């Protein structure tokens, strides 16, 4: 799916001026000789065109986001299922705003990861659709059936395979499928979700529940090129993970710029909301996200905020989330308007809709049965081998408007195979450097 419009407004204005100038004489002549029948026909044509314009406008919005009303029937309960701690925590409404924003902004402190993100320019170019697709992926991990999630993992590997190059700041080679960067993304996301659940929601889990939570984080890591033996498995190990990463983290200009853009998510991620609403909501969301940052990370991201503002901003959102958490249909209504691609996966979780069978799979069994038998780590090695042999997918251009490999294709095996085949057929001869 490509961006619906990639030109400049000035270009559009110029084209319209040229067209109107060319037709001035014809229009003037038609005005003096028009018959009543011709006038009626013109009016009918105008109304028809207006309807087409409204339809095209709706289609343009659909291109930016997913279809709110696309539903799927799940063959099984995937990898967690009802009653799991993952479902309990990730179904909380804070997932859609503060937890998401905290994760994706803190991720920018990995210098090679932010190089990959900034190289494509999609945080700025297609902010709403990037948010929508990220929410779609994390929602699918939770509730999609085993075959869908396994195939989605294969599509994600192809998406990330095109994100590589040389970090302009460090001079290191970067790639989106790098296991270390993928682990940083994954742990940051699951930690952010739990931390925001504690801050804005019911509070801390019991020790047994939290141990189960981290064990389920490891299960979800199986769909990305992450080394299982490196994953933290307890709260203490997660804290050590962040302590160990502290000396590796830094913030480039691109990291600060992108993080600031995401912090203003009420405006940048939700452009279709009323302007008065986004202007009022922007600082309230921004302050509440910053309130979740460790104080030592804030200067790196170019933000500062008092403890009083931290406390007040969290207190403001708590009753809002209490209402949303107790009214799943209201939360679902909100999701349809801000991240419709995620709705088809969040709906069974929020409305307790059972799958056709109650079976829960392990990633290993599901991969052998439904998807590429190679794990994401093994797929990465194959993709790297092709790249170093001089044949592979071309890296993304900055601010590209390339067609998106839709995760929705994972719902059907034939569509998945077609999507992956198209990616493989796009491989070109590469001039390998470094």
Backbone torsions as a table, in degrees:
resi	resn	phi	psi	omega
1	UNK	NA	123.2	-177.7
2	UNK	-96.3	161.3	177.5
3	UNK	-63.9	133.5	-173.1
4	UNK	-65.5	-22.0	-179.7
5	UNK	-149.7	123.5	-176.7
6	UNK	-120.0	0.5	-179.7
7	UNK	-88.8	-175.8	179.0
8	UNK	-100.6	150.0	178.3
9	UNK	-59.8	-36.1	179.8
10	UNK	-61.7	-36.2	177.9
11	UNK	-65.4	-41.0	179.5
12	UNK	-65.1	-43.3	178.7
13	UNK	-61.0	-42.6	-179.5
14	UNK	-62.8	-42.4	179.6
15	UNK	-63.0	-40.4	179.6
16	UNK	-67.4	-38.6	178.2
17	UNK	-63.8	-43.5	179.7
18	UNK	-61.0	-43.3	-178.3
19	UNK	-66.1	-41.5	-177.7
20	UNK	-68.7	-36.7	178.6
21	UNK	-64.1	-40.9	-178.0
22	UNK	-67.1	-27.1	-174.4
23	UNK	-101.8	5.2	-174.7
24	UNK	-60.5	-47.8	-177.1
25	UNK	-63.7	-43.0	-179.4
26	UNK	-63.0	-42.3	179.9
27	UNK	-65.0	-40.5	-179.3
28	UNK	-63.9	-41.8	-179.8
29	UNK	-65.2	-41.0	-177.8
30	UNK	-67.4	-31.5	179.6
31	UNK	-65.7	-34.0	-176.5
32	UNK	-82.5	-19.2	-175.1
33	UNK	-116.5	6.6	-175.3
34	UNK	-68.0	136.7	175.1
35	UNK	-94.6	164.4	176.7
36	UNK	-56.2	-39.2	179.9
37	UNK	-64.6	-40.6	180.0
38	UNK	-66.8	-38.3	178.7
39	UNK	-62.8	-43.0	178.8
40	UNK	-63.6	-40.5	179.3
41	UNK	-64.4	-39.1	178.5
42	UNK	-63.9	-41.9	179.3
43	UNK	-63.2	-42.1	178.2
44	UNK	-62.5	-43.2	179.1
45	UNK	-62.3	-39.2	179.9
46	UNK	-63.6	-43.4	179.3
47	UNK	-64.1	-39.3	178.3
48	UNK	-62.1	-42.1	179.8
49	UNK	-65.7	-37.5	178.4
50	UNK	-62.7	-40.6	177.7
51	UNK	-63.2	-42.0	178.4
52	UNK	-62.9	-40.9	-179.7
53	UNK	-62.4	-42.4	178.9
54	UNK	-64.4	-40.0	178.7
55	UNK	-64.7	-42.6	178.9
56	UNK	-63.7	-36.4	177.9
57	UNK	-63.0	-43.1	178.1
58	UNK	-64.6	-39.9	179.4
59	UNK	-65.2	-36.3	178.9
60	UNK	-62.5	-41.5	178.0
61	UNK	-66.0	-36.3	178.3
62	UNK	-65.6	-33.7	177.2
63	UNK	-65.2	-32.9	-178.8
64	UNK	-74.3	-31.1	-179.2
65	UNK	-131.3	-176.5	179.6
66	UNK	-88.2	-177.8	178.0
67	UNK	-86.2	117.4	-175.9
68	UNK	-63.0	-22.7	-169.3
69	UNK	-112.6	24.7	178.3
70	UNK	-92.4	117.7	-176.7
71	UNK	-113.0	153.9	177.4
72	UNK	-130.2	150.3	172.6
73	UNK	-100.0	124.8	-177.0
74	UNK	-87.7	132.9	179.4
75	UNK	-74.4	-29.4	-178.4
76	UNK	-152.5	-178.4	-176.3
77	UNK	-89.5	12.6	175.3
78	UNK	73.2	-124.6	-171.1
79	UNK	-119.3	-3.5	-179.5
80	UNK	-129.8	-67.4	175.6
81	UNK	89.5	169.4	179.6
82	UNK	-57.8	141.8	179.5
83	UNK	89.4	-9.4	179.4
84	UNK	-76.0	153.7	177.5
85	UNK	-66.5	-33.9	177.9
86	UNK	-58.9	-44.4	178.5
87	UNK	-64.9	-40.4	-178.2
88	UNK	-61.2	-45.7	-175.3
89	UNK	-78.2	-48.6	-173.7
90	UNK	-74.7	-11.5	176.0
91	UNK	-82.2	-7.7	179.7
92	UNK	-70.1	139.3	-174.9
93	UNK	-59.2	-20.7	-179.7
94	UNK	-62.4	-19.1	177.4
95	UNK	-53.3	-41.6	-171.1
96	UNK	-75.3	-20.4	-175.4
97	UNK	-123.3	-85.3	-172.1
98	UNK	-62.7	-43.9	-177.6
99	UNK	-63.9	-44.5	177.9
100	UNK	-60.3	-51.7	-175.0
101	UNK	-65.4	-38.4	177.6
102	UNK	-60.4	-46.3	-177.5
103	UNK	-62.6	-51.1	-172.5
104	UNK	-74.5	-20.2	174.4
105	UNK	-81.5	-43.2	178.3
106	UNK	-65.5	-29.2	176.8
107	UNK	-58.0	-27.8	-177.1
108	UNK	-68.4	-7.3	178.9
109	UNK	-81.9	-6.6	169.6
110	UNK	-83.0	111.5	-172.0
111	UNK	-61.2	-34.5	179.7
112	UNK	-78.4	-32.2	176.5
113	UNK	-66.2	-44.9	-178.8
114	UNK	-66.5	-28.6	175.8
115	UNK	-63.7	-41.1	178.3
116	UNK	-65.8	-42.1	-179.4
117	UNK	-66.2	-45.1	-175.0
118	UNK	-73.9	-27.1	-178.6
119	UNK	-62.0	-37.0	179.7
120	UNK	-81.3	-26.0	178.7
121	UNK	73.6	13.0	-172.0
122	UNK	-77.6	-19.3	175.1
123	UNK	-59.8	-36.5	177.7
124	UNK	-91.8	-42.3	-172.3
125	UNK	-66.7	-44.9	-176.4
126	UNK	-135.8	60.3	-176.4
127	UNK	-57.3	-50.7	-178.0
128	UNK	-60.5	-42.4	-177.0
129	UNK	-73.2	-30.6	176.5
130	UNK	-66.5	-42.6	175.8
131	UNK	-61.7	-45.8	-177.7
132	UNK	-60.0	-44.4	-177.4
133	UNK	-70.9	-36.0	178.1
134	UNK	-66.7	-42.4	175.8
135	UNK	-62.8	-38.6	178.8
136	UNK	-61.1	-45.2	-177.0
137	UNK	-64.7	-49.2	-178.0
138	UNK	-65.8	-33.1	176.7
139	UNK	-68.0	-38.8	179.5
140	UNK	-64.9	-38.4	177.8
141	UNK	-55.0	-37.3	-176.2
142	UNK	-75.2	-46.1	-165.8
143	UNK	-125.3	-14.8	-179.2
144	UNK	-62.3	151.6	177.5
145	UNK	-69.6	165.8	-169.0
146	UNK	-59.5	-43.3	-176.6
147	UNK	-68.6	-37.7	179.5
148	UNK	-64.8	-47.5	-177.9
149	UNK	-66.4	-37.7	179.3
150	UNK	-64.2	-43.0	178.9
151	UNK	-70.0	-34.5	177.4
152	UNK	-62.5	-37.5	176.7
153	UNK	-59.9	-40.6	179.2
154	UNK	-65.6	-38.3	177.7
155	UNK	-66.1	-41.2	-180.0
156	UNK	-61.0	-37.4	178.1
157	UNK	-60.9	-39.2	178.5
158	UNK	-69.3	-37.8	178.0
159	UNK	-61.3	-48.5	-177.1
160	UNK	-73.8	-20.5	-178.3
161	UNK	-63.8	-23.0	-179.4
162	UNK	-88.0	-1.9	-178.1
163	UNK	-102.3	91.6	-179.6
164	UNK	-155.2	162.4	-180.0
165	UNK	161.8	-156.1	-179.4
166	UNK	-113.6	126.8	179.1
167	UNK	-65.6	117.9	-177.5
168	UNK	-67.6	-17.1	-178.9
169	UNK	-90.4	-49.1	-175.3
170	UNK	-96.2	-21.1	-175.2
171	UNK	82.4	-1.1	178.2
172	UNK	-77.5	155.2	169.7
173	UNK	-75.3	138.2	176.1
174	UNK	-122.2	155.7	172.4
175	UNK	-155.7	142.4	-177.5
176	UNK	-66.8	-25.1	-179.6
177	UNK	-88.1	9.5	178.5
178	UNK	-60.6	126.8	-176.0
179	UNK	-58.1	-37.5	-179.7
180	UNK	-67.1	-44.9	178.6
181	UNK	-66.0	-39.1	178.1
182	UNK	-63.9	-37.9	178.0
183	UNK	-68.7	-39.7	176.5
184	UNK	-59.3	-44.8	177.3
185	UNK	-59.5	-48.3	-171.7
186	UNK	-67.4	-48.5	-178.5
187	UNK	-67.0	-40.0	178.2
188	UNK	-61.0	-40.1	-179.8
189	UNK	-66.2	-49.2	-177.8
190	UNK	-69.0	-35.4	176.2
191	UNK	-67.7	-42.5	179.9
192	UNK	-61.7	-40.3	179.9
193	UNK	-63.1	-46.2	-179.5
194	UNK	-67.5	-41.2	-179.0
195	UNK	-62.7	-44.0	179.5
196	UNK	-71.0	-32.2	174.2
197	UNK	-60.7	-40.4	178.7
198	UNK	-69.7	-40.9	-175.2
199	UNK	-76.7	-43.0	-173.7
200	UNK	-102.8	-12.8	-174.3
201	UNK	-116.1	-140.7	-172.0
202	UNK	-69.9	-17.8	-177.9
203	UNK	112.9	-165.0	-173.4
204	UNK	-72.2	149.8	172.9
205	UNK	-78.8	163.9	171.4
206	UNK	-69.5	165.9	-178.5
207	UNK	-61.3	-42.5	179.7
208	UNK	-64.9	-40.9	178.9
209	UNK	-64.5	-41.1	-179.3
210	UNK	-68.0	-37.9	176.5
211	UNK	-62.6	-38.0	176.6
212	UNK	-66.2	-36.8	179.6
213	UNK	-60.1	-47.7	-178.9
214	UNK	-68.9	-32.1	175.6
215	UNK	-65.0	-37.1	179.1
216	UNK	-75.4	-25.9	171.2
217	UNK	-60.8	-40.0	179.6
218	UNK	-65.4	-37.6	177.1
219	UNK	-61.7	-46.6	-178.3
220	UNK	-66.8	-23.9	178.5
221	UNK	-69.7	-15.1	-178.6
222	UNK	-66.9	-13.9	-178.3
223	UNK	-94.2	4.2	177.6
224	UNK	-129.6	159.7	-179.1
225	UNK	-74.5	74.2	-177.2
226	UNK	-123.0	136.7	177.9
227	UNK	-79.9	115.9	-175.5
228	UNK	-58.4	-36.5	-176.2
229	UNK	-67.3	-16.8	-179.3
230	UNK	-91.0	-8.7	-175.3
231	UNK	-76.0	137.9	173.0
232	UNK	-71.2	150.0	-173.8
233	UNK	-125.9	-2.1	177.1
234	UNK	-140.4	169.1	177.4
235	UNK	-58.8	-42.0	178.9
236	UNK	-61.9	-41.5	179.4
237	UNK	-69.6	-32.9	176.1
238	UNK	-65.8	-42.2	177.9
239	UNK	-62.4	-41.0	177.5
240	UNK	-65.4	-36.3	177.5
241	UNK	-57.1	-47.7	-179.8
242	UNK	-69.5	-35.6	176.7
243	UNK	-63.0	-42.1	-179.8
244	UNK	-67.5	-32.7	-178.9
245	UNK	-79.7	-16.0	-172.2
246	UNK	-56.3	-41.7	-178.2
247	UNK	-74.4	-13.6	179.0
248	UNK	-89.9	-14.5	-171.4
249	UNK	-86.1	147.6	174.5
250	UNK	-158.1	165.1	-178.9
251	UNK	-125.6	114.4	175.2
252	UNK	-85.3	174.6	175.6
253	UNK	-59.8	-39.0	179.7
254	UNK	-63.7	-39.5	-179.8
255	UNK	-63.5	-45.5	-179.3
256	UNK	-66.0	-41.9	-179.7
257	UNK	-63.8	-46.9	-179.4
258	UNK	-66.2	-41.6	179.9
259	UNK	-63.0	-41.2	179.0
260	UNK	-63.7	-37.5	178.5
261	UNK	-63.8	-40.2	-179.7
262	UNK	-73.9	-37.3	177.9
263	UNK	-59.5	-28.6	176.5
264	UNK	-90.3	34.8	-172.8
265	UNK	-58.1	-27.3	179.0
266	UNK	-61.0	-27.2	179.7
267	UNK	-99.7	-45.3	-171.2
268	UNK	-82.4	-30.2	-178.3
269	UNK	-93.5	-28.8	-175.1
270	UNK	-119.0	64.1	-174.9
271	UNK	-71.4	-14.1	-177.5
272	UNK	-87.2	-7.3	177.5
273	UNK	-74.6	156.2	178.5
274	UNK	-55.9	141.6	-175.5
275	UNK	-61.2	-39.7	-179.4
276	UNK	-62.5	-34.7	-178.5
277	UNK	-71.4	-43.5	-179.3
278	UNK	-67.9	-36.4	179.0
279	UNK	-66.8	-38.5	179.0
280	UNK	-72.9	-38.6	-176.0
281	UNK	-80.0	-23.7	-175.3
282	UNK	-54.2	-54.6	-178.7
283	UNK	-67.5	-32.4	-178.6
284	UNK	-66.3	-39.7	176.5
285	UNK	-71.9	-44.2	-178.0
286	UNK	-58.7	-49.0	-178.9
287	UNK	-62.1	-38.4	-177.0
288	UNK	-71.1	-30.4	176.4
289	UNK	-71.1	-47.2	179.6
290	UNK	-60.3	-33.0	-179.7
291	UNK	-61.4	-20.0	-179.7
292	UNK	-92.1	-7.7	-178.7
293	UNK	-75.6	139.4	167.7
294	UNK	-59.6	144.6	-174.4
295	UNK	-64.0	-29.9	-178.9
296	UNK	-73.4	-19.1	178.8
297	UNK	-84.9	-22.4	-172.2
298	UNK	-61.9	-46.6	178.0
299	UNK	-60.3	-32.1	179.5
300	UNK	-63.9	-35.0	-179.8
301	UNK	-92.3	4.3	175.8
302	UNK	73.5	28.9	179.3
303	UNK	-126.7	153.7	173.2
304	UNK	-147.4	150.3	-175.1
305	UNK	-162.6	142.6	-177.7
306	UNK	-76.0	160.3	176.7
307	UNK	-63.7	-33.5	178.9
308	UNK	-64.3	-44.2	177.8
309	UNK	-63.5	-38.8	176.0
310	UNK	-55.6	-52.4	-175.6
311	UNK	-64.5	-44.4	-177.8
312	UNK	-66.4	-39.2	-177.5
313	UNK	-69.0	-37.6	176.8
314	UNK	-68.3	-42.1	179.5
315	UNK	-62.5	-32.7	179.6
316	UNK	-64.9	-40.1	-173.8
317	UNK	-83.5	-22.7	-175.6
318	UNK	-56.7	-49.8	179.7
319	UNK	-65.8	-30.5	177.3
320	UNK	-63.4	-45.2	-179.6
321	UNK	-71.8	-28.1	176.3
322	UNK	-64.1	-40.4	177.9
323	UNK	-66.7	-47.3	-178.8
324	UNK	-64.7	-38.4	-178.3
325	UNK	-67.8	-31.2	-179.8
326	UNK	-88.7	-4.5	178.9
327	UNK	-130.2	80.1	-176.7
328	UNK	-55.3	-36.6	-179.6
329	UNK	-66.8	-33.8	176.6
330	UNK	-67.9	-41.6	177.3
331	UNK	-63.5	-40.6	178.8
332	UNK	-64.3	-38.5	176.0
333	UNK	-59.0	-41.6	178.7
334	UNK	-65.8	-44.5	-178.9
335	UNK	-60.7	-37.4	-180.0
336	UNK	-60.9	-25.1	-176.8
337	UNK	-96.2	-20.8	-177.9
338	UNK	-113.2	-27.1	178.6
339	UNK	-151.2	68.8	-174.1
340	UNK	-61.3	-25.7	178.0
341	UNK	-62.2	-28.5	-177.7
342	UNK	-81.2	-15.0	-172.1
343	UNK	-60.4	-43.2	-175.1
344	UNK	-63.5	-20.7	177.7
345	UNK	-98.4	-29.8	178.7
346	UNK	-79.9	-25.5	-177.2
347	UNK	-58.0	-49.6	179.7
348	UNK	-64.3	-29.2	179.1
349	UNK	-71.0	-45.2	-175.3
350	UNK	-77.4	-31.8	-177.2
351	UNK	-102.7	6.3	178.6
352	UNK	55.9	43.4	178.7
353	UNK	-85.5	117.6	-176.2
354	UNK	-75.0	154.6	173.1
355	UNK	-78.5	173.3	179.9
356	UNK	-60.8	-36.8	176.4
357	UNK	-130.6	152.6	-178.5
358	UNK	-84.3	10.4	-173.7
359	UNK	-67.3	139.8	175.1
360	UNK	-119.2	130.7	-175.9
361	UNK	-99.9	162.5	163.6
362	UNK	-95.8	152.1	179.7
363	UNK	-58.3	-35.7	-177.9
364	UNK	-64.1	-47.1	179.9
365	UNK	-65.4	-43.1	-178.7
366	UNK	-63.0	-39.9	-179.6
367	UNK	-66.0	-41.1	178.6
368	UNK	-66.4	-31.5	-174.2
369	UNK	-89.4	-36.8	-168.8
370	UNK	-116.8	-31.6	-169.5
371	UNK	-120.2	-162.0	173.6
372	UNK	-60.5	124.6	-177.9
373	UNK	-64.1	-16.7	178.0
374	UNK	-78.6	137.9	175.8
375	UNK	-70.3	163.8	176.5
376	UNK	-55.6	-37.6	176.7
377	UNK	-63.0	-41.0	179.0
378	UNK	-70.5	-36.4	175.7
379	UNK	-62.3	-40.7	178.9
380	UNK	-59.8	-43.6	179.9
381	UNK	-61.0	-39.4	178.1
382	UNK	-66.0	-42.7	-179.9
383	UNK	-65.3	-40.3	177.6
384	UNK	-64.7	-39.9	179.3
385	UNK	-60.1	-45.4	178.7
386	UNK	-62.2	-41.4	-178.7
387	UNK	-64.0	-42.9	-179.3
388	UNK	-74.2	-18.6	173.7
389	UNK	-82.2	-4.8	176.7
390	UNK	95.5	9.0	178.1
391	UNK	-130.3	124.8	179.8
392	UNK	-179.2	-176.8	178.3
393	UNK	-75.5	136.6	177.2
394	UNK	-66.1	139.3	178.9
395	UNK	-67.1	154.1	-179.4
396	UNK	-63.1	141.2	168.9
397	UNK	-77.6	154.8	178.3
398	UNK	-66.8	135.1	-179.0
399	UNK	58.5	36.1	-178.1
400	UNK	-66.4	157.9	173.9
401	UNK	-123.1	34.5	-179.1
402	UNK	-63.7	155.1	177.8
403	UNK	-62.2	137.4	-178.6
404	UNK	-83.9	135.7	172.1
405	UNK	-79.7	103.0	-171.8
406	UNK	-71.9	132.4	175.4
407	UNK	-65.6	-24.4	-179.8
408	UNK	-60.3	-24.1	178.2
409	UNK	-64.5	-18.2	179.8
410	UNK	-70.3	-13.9	179.0
411	UNK	-67.3	-20.5	-176.4
412	UNK	-130.6	132.4	-176.4
413	UNK	-62.2	-44.5	-178.8
414	UNK	-63.1	-40.7	179.2
415	UNK	-66.0	-37.9	177.8
416	UNK	-63.6	-47.3	-179.6
417	UNK	-61.1	-39.0	178.1
418	UNK	-64.9	-41.3	-180.0
419	UNK	-63.9	-46.6	-178.5
420	UNK	-68.5	-37.6	178.1
421	UNK	-63.2	-41.0	178.7
422	UNK	-62.3	-39.0	178.0
423	UNK	-65.4	-41.5	-179.4
424	UNK	-68.4	-35.9	179.5
425	UNK	-70.4	-19.2	179.7
426	UNK	-83.1	-3.6	179.8
427	UNK	-62.5	139.4	-176.1
428	UNK	-128.2	168.1	173.6
429	UNK	-71.8	129.7	-175.9
430	UNK	-111.8	146.4	171.0
431	UNK	-95.0	102.5	-172.9
432	UNK	-81.9	131.9	175.5
433	UNK	-124.5	151.6	177.3
434	UNK	81.7	NA	NA
